[in-house]
Amino acid sequence: MDHFGPASARPGSPPRLLQVVARHRWAMGVWLGGVACLVVMLLPVGSTERVMLIHATSFVAVVVFLIAILRMPRAARVVWWWLWAFLVLTVAGDAVYDMYLYYFDKEPFPSPADVLYLASYGALVSALVVLVRRRQPGHNRETWVDTAVMTVAAGCVVATVVIMPMLTDSAAPLVTTLIALAYPLLDVIALSVLIRMLVGVDKMNRTLGLLTVSLACMLTADLVFQSLAAQGVVADAPAWVDVLFLASSLLLTAAATSRGARTITRPSPTSHRTKARLVGLAVAALTAPTLLAFSVWSEVGSGARLLAVASIAVILLILWGALMLISMVEEQAALLAELARKDSLTGLPNRRTWDFELDRMAVRTADRDVPLTVAMLDLDHFKAYNDRHGHPAGDTLLSDCARAWRSCLDPHLVLARYGGEEFAALLPDLTLEGASSVLNQLRLATPGEQTVSIGCAQRVPGEPIEQTLHRADLALYQAKASGRDIVVGYEWDEVEVRG
């Protein structure tokens, strides 16, 4: 006899708790990373506790990242090894930087930390290049043009905010200036490859989203830091800059441990220009004239101000027209796709759509372990009806039958025109007996004095769906041979007739 009470519940509690933790370990890891970022934000800048927490959290991220890679299939590891190398070099650079700053009390720039930081860009760019080549093999001029437009716009911002102030500092040694310039230039290169990847993405999944947000945090924090360095106010850097760097490492680890990490390199179809891409192109096109407008706005009587505003207006109008054109093309494409899926006479799914739905429904019902019945319907003596009343009347009859039968079926059941006077139906979640009852309602709903013969078969577990369709077709022949105007269900071992 089983007993249920406090005494018997205690032994089972730890394993149950461990199961819950194991099941939700990814979400708990993300939550703990968020808590670590919040604590770092609240601790005083430069405090020992803050520095130690950042390094401890980063080290844990490196270890978790490595474990995730080792658990992946070998084919999926290439990108993640490069990203792990990027993370390791970045974390090591942070450790050397803080050692110079807090332990040796020396200026950390330039220092050996810069060697690690600059090397990390090589690993990052390599990872993104491999990712782009694996996911989008081949060449697409449209994506490269869009990437170039957005990269040039980003380069304009970086040059204005970071590079130009660095070049005006004539007192800095040449080596120091070159190292300082390398960071924003490498940021632009990494950003360009990231843009190329995003431009070609048709649908963003969780892994790609986390990877994108991670790199966006890193690039934003780095550019802000470089901008402050160009102005000589690094000591006044806000606390959120370090939080962004830490969040970047944690988000990268979250991407590596997410469910889609193993399939991130799976080839995907290259997307064409969408409204989202057009918005990105709009922002890129407006970047240069906007920067120009800000730079000349204080010059009273300057004609450049008028030209900058006019350029912005013209670009907005052109992009508005392009947006309307894309909307019209998308509407026409959706209309054509709809027409391609439907039979023009009856409005039902056509043979091509039927073939697709047959395979899809077979997989879906097998995964859910629910029954699936396939049916074939054939109008009796339809050729004689056409000869007697004419083809227009025959077309009207087909349309009326399709409308009447469709009204008898639930929305999740599929009714398609198979060809000529033949129709086909997919009845998921219904056994042969239940489907025969539904099909008999269709038989009785046939308009006018017309009759229909119906054959059906329930799929047997493991049976190819084409074989099920063949058995339904044999049942239809049996219905024809048995006098027509009946529903015949084909059992696995015998034929069962239902009138």
C-alpha positions as CSV (number, residue, x, y, z in Angstrom):
1,M,0.0,0.0,0.0
2,D,1.3,3.5,-0.8
3,H,1.4,6.1,1.9
4,F,1.4,9.8,1.1
5,G,2.4,12.2,3.8
6,P,5.2,14.5,5.1
7,A,7.5,11.6,6.0
8,S,7.3,10.0,2.6
9,A,7.5,13.2,0.7
10,R,10.9,14.3,2.1
11,P,13.0,11.6,0.4
12,G,11.6,12.4,-3.0
13,S,12.0,16.2,-2.7
14,P,15.7,16.6,-3.5
15,P,15.5,14.6,-6.7
16,R,12.3,16.5,-7.8
17,L,14.1,19.8,-7.0
18,L,17.1,18.7,-9.1
19,Q,14.8,17.7,-12.0
20,V,13.2,21.2,-11.9
21,V,16.6,22.8,-11.8
22,A,17.9,20.6,-14.7
23,R,14.8,21.3,-16.8
24,H,15.0,25.1,-16.3
25,R,18.8,25.5,-16.1
26,W,19.0,27.7,-19.1
27,A,16.4,30.2,-17.8
28,M,18.0,30.1,-14.4
29,G,21.4,30.9,-15.9
30,V,20.0,33.8,-17.8
31,W,18.3,35.1,-14.6
32,L,21.5,34.8,-12.6
33,G,23.4,36.6,-15.3
34,G,20.8,39.4,-15.1
35,V,21.2,39.6,-11.3
36,A,25.0,39.8,-11.7
37,C,24.7,42.7,-14.1
38,L,22.3,44.5,-11.8
39,V,24.7,44.1,-8.8
40,V,27.6,45.4,-10.9
41,M,25.5,48.4,-11.8
42,L,24.8,49.2,-8.1
43,L,28.4,48.7,-6.8
44,P,30.7,51.7,-6.7
45,V,32.9,52.1,-9.8
46,G,36.4,50.9,-9.2
47,S,35.5,49.0,-6.0
48,T,37.2,45.7,-5.3
49,E,33.9,43.9,-5.0
50,R,32.8,45.2,-8.4
51,V,36.0,44.2,-10.2
52,M,36.0,40.8,-8.6
53,L,32.4,40.2,-9.4
54,I,32.9,41.1,-13.1
55,H,35.9,38.8,-13.4
56,A,34.3,35.9,-11.5
57,T,31.1,36.1,-13.7
58,S,33.2,36.3,-16.9
59,F,35.2,33.3,-15.9
60,V,32.1,31.3,-15.2
61,A,30.7,32.3,-18.6
62,V,33.9,31.1,-20.3
63,V,33.7,27.7,-18.5
64,V,29.9,27.2,-19.3
65,F,30.6,28.2,-22.9
66,L,33.3,25.6,-23.2
67,I,31.1,22.8,-21.8
68,A,28.3,23.8,-24.2
69,I,30.7,23.5,-27.2
70,L,32.0,20.1,-26.1
71,R,28.4,18.8,-26.0
72,M,27.7,20.0,-29.5
73,P,28.0,17.8,-32.7
74,R,31.4,18.4,-34.3
75,A,29.8,19.9,-37.4
76,A,28.3,22.7,-35.3
77,R,31.4,23.6,-33.3
78,V,33.4,25.7,-35.8
79,V,31.6,29.0,-35.3
80,W,31.3,28.5,-31.5
81,W,35.1,27.7,-31.2
82,W,35.8,31.1,-32.8
83,L,33.3,32.9,-30.6
84,W,34.7,31.1,-27.5
85,A,38.2,32.3,-28.5
86,F,36.8,35.8,-28.8
87,L,35.3,35.6,-25.3
88,V,38.5,34.1,-23.8
89,L,40.7,36.8,-25.4
90,T,38.3,39.5,-24.2
91,V,38.2,38.2,-20.6
92,A,41.9,37.8,-20.5
93,G,42.4,41.3,-21.8
94,D,40.1,42.6,-19.1
95,A,42.1,40.8,-16.5
96,V,45.4,42.3,-17.7
97,Y,43.8,45.8,-18.1
98,D,42.5,45.7,-14.5
99,M,45.8,44.3,-13.2
100,Y,47.7,47.3,-14.7
101,L,45.1,49.7,-13.4
102,Y,44.5,48.4,-9.8
103,Y,47.5,46.2,-8.9
104,F,50.4,47.9,-10.6
105,D,48.8,51.3,-10.5
106,K,50.0,52.0,-14.1
107,E,48.3,53.4,-17.2
108,P,46.7,50.3,-18.9
109,F,46.8,51.9,-22.4
110,P,48.8,51.0,-24.3
111,S,49.6,47.6,-22.6
112,P,49.7,43.9,-23.3
113,A,45.9,44.0,-22.8
114,D,45.6,45.7,-26.2
115,V,47.3,42.7,-27.9
116,L,44.6,40.4,-26.5
117,Y,41.8,42.9,-27.3
118,L,42.9,43.3,-30.9
119,A,43.4,39.6,-31.4
120,S,39.8,39.0,-30.1
121,Y,38.5,41.0,-33.1
122,G,40.2,38.4,-35.4
123,A,38.3,35.6,-33.7
124,L,35.0,37.5,-33.8
125,V,35.3,38.4,-37.5
126,S,36.3,34.8,-38.4
127,A,33.3,33.4,-36.5
128,L,30.9,35.8,-38.3
129,V,32.4,35.1,-41.7
130,V,32.1,31.3,-41.2
131,L,28.5,31.8,-40.0
132,V,27.6,33.9,-43.1
133,R,29.2,31.4,-45.5
134,R,27.5,28.4,-43.9
135,R,24.0,30.0,-43.6
136,Q,24.0,31.8,-46.9
137,P,26.2,30.1,-49.5
138,G,26.6,31.7,-52.8
139,H,26.5,35.4,-53.7
140,N,23.6,37.8,-53.7
141,R,24.3,41.3,-55.0
142,E,21.3,42.8,-53.3
143,T,22.4,41.8,-49.8
144,W,26.0,43.0,-50.5
145,V,24.7,46.4,-51.7
146,D,22.5,46.8,-48.6
147,T,25.3,45.8,-46.4
148,A,27.6,48.3,-48.0
149,V,25.1,51.1,-47.6
150,M,24.6,50.4,-43.9
151,T,28.3,49.9,-43.3
152,V,29.2,53.3,-44.9
153,A,26.6,55.0,-42.7
154,A,28.0,53.3,-39.6
155,G,31.5,54.3,-40.6
156,C,30.4,57.9,-41.0
157,V,29.1,57.9,-37.4
158,V,32.2,56.3,-36.0
159,A,34.5,58.6,-38.0
160,T,32.6,61.7,-36.7
161,V,32.3,60.7,-33.1
162,V,35.5,58.7,-32.5
163,I,38.1,58.8,-35.3
164,M,38.2,62.5,-36.0
165,P,38.7,63.6,-32.3
166,M,41.6,61.0,-32.1
167,L,43.3,62.5,-35.2
168,T,43.1,66.0,-33.7
169,D,45.2,64.9,-30.7
170,S,48.6,65.8,-32.1
171,A,50.3,65.4,-28.7
172,A,49.8,61.6,-28.5
173,P,52.6,59.3,-29.7
174,L,52.2,57.7,-33.1
175,V,52.1,54.2,-31.8
176,T,49.4,55.1,-29.2
177,T,47.4,56.9,-31.9
178,L,47.6,53.9,-34.3
179,I,46.5,51.5,-31.5
180,A,43.6,53.8,-30.6
181,L,42.5,54.0,-34.2
182,A,42.6,50.3,-34.6
183,Y,39.7,49.8,-32.2
184,P,37.0,51.8,-34.0
185,L,38.2,50.6,-37.4
186,L,37.9,47.0,-36.2
187,D,34.5,47.8,-34.7
188,V,33.3,48.9,-38.1
189,I,34.7,45.8,-39.8
190,A,33.0,43.5,-37.2
191,L,29.8,45.5,-37.5
192,S,29.8,45.2,-41.3
193,V,30.0,41.4,-41.2
194,L,27.3,41.4,-38.5
195,I,25.1,43.6,-40.8
196,R,25.8,41.2,-43.7
197,M,24.6,38.3,-41.6
198,L,21.4,40.1,-40.5
199,V,20.6,41.4,-43.9
200,G,20.4,37.8,-45.2
201,V,18.4,36.5,-42.3
202,D,14.8,35.7,-43.2
203,K,13.6,34.7,-39.7
204,M,15.4,35.5,-36.5
205,N,15.5,32.7,-33.9
206,R,16.5,32.8,-30.3
207,T,20.2,31.9,-30.8
208,L,20.7,34.5,-33.6
209,G,18.8,37.1,-31.5
210,L,21.0,36.5,-28.5
211,L,24.2,36.6,-30.6
212,T,23.1,39.8,-32.3
213,V,22.2,41.6,-29.0
214,S,25.5,40.4,-27.5
215,L,27.6,41.9,-30.2
216,A,25.5,45.0,-30.3
217,C,26.2,45.5,-26.6
218,M,29.9,44.9,-27.1
219,L,30.2,47.3,-30.1
220,T,28.1,50.0,-28.4
221,A,30.1,49.9,-25.1
222,D,33.4,49.8,-27.0
223,L,32.5,52.8,-29.2
224,V,31.3,54.8,-26.2
225,F,34.5,53.9,-24.4
226,Q,36.7,54.9,-27.4
227,S,34.7,58.2,-27.7
228,L,35.4,59.0,-24.1
229,A,39.1,58.0,-24.6
230,A,39.3,60.4,-27.5
231,Q,38.1,63.2,-25.3
232,G,40.4,62.2,-22.5
233,V,37.6,61.5,-20.0
234,V,37.9,57.7,-19.6
235,A,37.8,58.1,-15.8
236,D,34.3,59.6,-16.1
237,A,32.9,56.6,-18.0
238,P,29.4,55.8,-16.7
239,A,28.8,52.5,-14.8
240,W,26.6,51.1,-17.5
241,V,29.5,50.8,-19.9
242,D,31.1,48.0,-17.9
243,V,27.6,46.4,-17.5
244,L,27.3,46.4,-21.3
245,F,30.6,44.6,-21.7
246,L,29.6,42.0,-19.0
247,A,26.1,41.6,-20.5
248,S,27.8,41.0,-23.9
249,S,29.8,38.1,-22.5
250,L,26.8,36.6,-20.7
251,L,24.5,36.9,-23.7
252,L,27.1,35.2,-25.9
253,T,27.2,32.3,-23.4
254,A,23.4,32.2,-23.4
255,A,23.4,32.0,-27.2
256,A,25.9,29.1,-27.1
257,T,23.8,27.2,-24.5
258,S,20.4,27.9,-26.2
259,R,18.4,25.2,-28.0
260,G,19.2,26.5,-31.5
261,A,23.0,26.7,-31.0
262,R,23.6,23.3,-32.7
263,T,21.8,24.3,-35.9
264,I,22.9,27.9,-36.2
265,T,25.0,27.1,-39.3
266,R,22.2,25.3,-41.1
267,P,21.7,26.9,-44.6
268,S,18.7,29.3,-44.8
269,P,17.1,30.9,-47.9
270,T,18.4,34.4,-48.6
271,S,15.7,36.9,-47.9
272,H,14.8,39.7,-50.3
273,R,14.2,43.3,-49.4
274,T,11.6,43.6,-46.7
275,K,10.1,46.6,-44.9
276,A,12.5,45.9,-42.0
277,R,15.5,46.1,-44.4
278,L,14.1,49.2,-46.0
279,V,13.9,50.9,-42.5
280,G,17.6,50.0,-42.0
281,L,18.5,51.4,-45.4
282,A,16.4,54.6,-44.6
283,V,18.4,55.1,-41.4
284,A,21.6,54.5,-43.2
285,A,20.7,56.9,-46.0
286,L,19.7,59.6,-43.6
287,T,22.9,59.3,-41.5
288,A,25.3,61.4,-43.6
289,P,22.9,64.4,-44.3
290,T,21.8,64.4,-40.6
291,L,25.4,64.6,-39.5
292,L,26.0,67.4,-42.0
293,A,22.9,69.3,-40.8
294,F,24.2,69.1,-37.2
295,S,27.7,70.3,-38.2
296,V,26.5,73.4,-40.1
297,W,23.4,74.3,-38.1
298,S,25.2,76.9,-36.1
299,E,26.5,78.7,-39.2
300,V,24.2,81.6,-39.8
301,G,23.3,82.2,-43.4
302,S,25.0,79.0,-44.5
303,G,23.6,77.4,-47.7
304,A,24.8,74.0,-46.5
305,R,22.1,74.0,-43.9
306,L,19.4,74.3,-46.6
307,L,21.1,71.7,-48.7
308,A,21.3,69.3,-45.7
309,V,17.6,69.7,-44.9
310,A,16.6,69.3,-48.6
311,S,18.7,66.1,-48.9
312,I,16.9,64.7,-45.9
313,A,13.5,65.5,-47.3
314,V,14.3,64.1,-50.8
315,I,15.7,60.8,-49.2
316,L,12.5,60.5,-47.1
317,L,10.3,60.9,-50.1
318,I,12.3,58.4,-52.1
319,L,12.1,55.9,-49.3
320,W,8.4,56.5,-48.9
321,G,7.9,55.7,-52.5
322,A,10.1,52.5,-52.2
323,L,8.0,51.5,-49.1
324,M,4.8,51.8,-51.1
325,L,6.3,49.8,-54.0
326,I,7.4,47.0,-51.6
327,S,4.0,46.9,-50.0
328,M,2.3,46.6,-53.4
329,V,4.8,43.8,-54.5
330,E,4.1,41.9,-51.2
331,E,0.3,42.2,-51.7
332,Q,0.6,40.9,-55.3
333,A,3.0,38.1,-54.2
334,A,0.5,37.1,-51.5
335,L,-2.3,37.2,-54.0
336,L,-0.4,35.1,-56.5
337,A,0.6,32.6,-53.8
338,E,-3.0,32.3,-52.8
339,L,-4.1,31.7,-56.4
340,A,-1.4,29.1,-56.9
341,R,-2.7,27.2,-53.9
342,K,-6.3,27.2,-54.9
343,D,-8.4,25.6,-57.6
344,S,-9.8,28.4,-59.8
345,L,-13.2,26.8,-60.3
346,T,-14.1,25.6,-56.8
347,G,-11.9,27.7,-54.6
348,L,-10.7,24.6,-52.8
349,P,-7.0,23.7,-52.4
350,N,-5.6,22.3,-55.7
351,R,-3.6,19.1,-56.3
352,R,-0.3,20.8,-55.5
353,T,-1.5,22.1,-52.2
354,W,-3.1,18.7,-51.5
355,D,0.3,17.0,-51.9
356,F,1.9,19.4,-49.5
357,E,-0.9,19.1,-46.9
358,L,-0.8,15.3,-47.2
359,D,2.9,15.1,-46.2
360,R,2.5,17.8,-43.5
361,M,-0.5,16.2,-41.9
362,A,1.1,12.8,-42.0
363,V,4.1,14.1,-40.0
364,R,2.0,16.2,-37.6
365,T,-0.4,13.3,-36.7
366,A,2.4,10.9,-36.3
367,D,4.2,13.3,-33.9
368,R,1.0,13.7,-31.9
369,D,0.2,10.0,-32.1
370,V,-3.4,10.7,-33.3
371,P,-5.3,8.9,-36.1
372,L,-5.5,10.2,-39.7
373,T,-8.0,9.1,-42.3
374,V,-7.7,9.9,-46.0
375,A,-10.7,9.9,-48.3
376,M,-11.3,10.0,-52.0
377,L,-14.6,11.4,-53.5
378,D,-15.8,10.9,-57.0
379,L,-19.0,12.3,-58.5
380,D,-21.1,9.5,-60.1
381,H,-21.7,9.5,-63.8
382,F,-20.3,13.0,-64.1
383,K,-19.3,12.5,-67.8
384,A,-22.9,11.6,-68.6
385,Y,-24.0,14.7,-66.7
386,N,-21.7,16.9,-68.8
387,D,-22.9,15.3,-72.0
388,R,-26.5,15.9,-71.1
389,H,-26.3,19.4,-69.6
390,G,-23.1,20.8,-71.1
391,H,-19.8,21.8,-69.6
392,P,-21.0,25.1,-68.0
393,A,-23.6,23.2,-66.0
394,G,-20.9,20.6,-65.1
395,D,-18.7,23.4,-63.7
396,T,-21.6,24.8,-61.7
397,L,-22.2,21.4,-60.3
398,L,-18.5,21.0,-59.2
399,S,-18.7,24.4,-57.5
400,D,-21.9,23.7,-55.8
401,C,-20.6,20.3,-54.5
402,A,-17.4,21.9,-53.2
403,R,-19.4,24.6,-51.4
404,A,-21.9,22.1,-49.9
405,W,-19.2,19.7,-48.7
406,R,-17.0,22.4,-47.3
407,S,-19.8,23.7,-45.2
408,C,-20.2,20.3,-43.6
409,L,-16.5,20.0,-42.5
410,D,-14.7,21.5,-39.5
411,P,-12.1,24.2,-40.5
412,H,-9.2,21.9,-39.5
413,L,-10.2,19.2,-42.0
414,V,-8.8,19.5,-45.5
415,L,-11.0,19.2,-48.7
416,A,-9.2,19.6,-52.0
417,R,-10.0,19.1,-55.7
418,Y,-7.9,16.2,-56.8
419,G,-8.6,16.5,-60.5
420,G,-11.6,16.5,-62.8
421,E,-14.6,15.3,-60.8
422,E,-12.4,13.7,-58.1
423,F,-11.9,15.3,-54.7
424,A,-9.8,14.3,-51.7
425,A,-10.1,14.9,-47.9
426,L,-7.8,14.7,-45.0
427,L,-9.5,14.0,-41.6
428,P,-7.0,14.2,-38.7
429,D,-8.0,13.1,-35.2
430,L,-10.7,10.8,-36.7
431,T,-10.6,7.0,-36.8
432,L,-12.1,5.2,-39.8
433,E,-15.4,4.9,-38.1
434,G,-15.6,8.5,-37.1
435,A,-14.4,9.7,-40.5
436,S,-17.0,7.4,-42.3
437,S,-19.8,9.2,-40.3
438,V,-18.5,12.6,-41.4
439,L,-18.1,11.5,-45.0
440,N,-21.6,10.1,-45.0
441,Q,-22.8,13.6,-44.1
442,L,-21.0,14.9,-47.2
443,R,-22.6,12.2,-49.3
444,L,-26.1,13.2,-48.1
445,A,-25.2,17.0,-48.6
446,T,-24.4,16.5,-52.3
447,P,-26.7,19.0,-54.1
448,G,-29.5,18.2,-56.5
449,E,-30.0,14.6,-57.6
450,Q,-26.3,14.1,-58.0
451,T,-24.6,11.3,-56.0
452,V,-21.0,10.7,-54.9
453,S,-19.0,7.6,-54.2
454,I,-16.4,7.8,-51.3
455,G,-13.5,5.6,-50.3
456,C,-11.5,6.1,-47.2
457,A,-8.6,4.5,-45.3
458,Q,-7.1,5.1,-41.8
459,R,-3.3,5.3,-41.7
460,V,-1.6,2.5,-39.9
461,P,1.3,3.5,-37.7
462,G,4.5,3.4,-39.7
463,E,2.7,3.1,-43.0
464,P,3.8,5.5,-45.8
465,I,1.1,8.0,-46.4
466,E,1.2,7.2,-50.1
467,Q,0.1,3.7,-49.3
468,T,-2.8,5.0,-47.2
469,L,-3.9,7.1,-50.1
470,H,-3.6,4.1,-52.4
471,R,-5.9,2.1,-50.0
472,A,-8.4,4.9,-50.0
473,D,-8.4,4.8,-53.8
474,L,-9.0,1.1,-53.8
475,A,-11.9,1.7,-51.4
476,L,-13.3,4.2,-53.9
477,Y,-13.2,1.6,-56.7
478,Q,-15.0,-0.8,-54.3
479,A,-17.7,1.9,-53.8
480,K,-18.1,2.2,-57.5
481,A,-18.3,-1.5,-58.0
482,S,-20.8,-1.8,-55.1
483,G,-23.5,0.4,-56.8
484,R,-22.2,3.9,-56.1
485,D,-23.6,6.5,-53.7
486,I,-22.0,4.9,-50.6
487,V,-19.0,5.3,-48.3
488,V,-16.5,2.5,-48.2
489,G,-13.8,2.2,-45.6
490,Y,-10.7,0.1,-46.4
491,E,-9.6,-1.8,-43.3
492,W,-6.0,-3.1,-43.1
493,D,-7.2,-6.7,-43.6
494,E,-10.6,-6.3,-45.3
495,V,-12.9,-3.9,-47.0
496,E,-15.8,-2.6,-44.9
497,V,-18.8,-1.1,-46.7
498,R,-20.8,1.6,-45.0
499,G,-24.0,2.9,-46.7
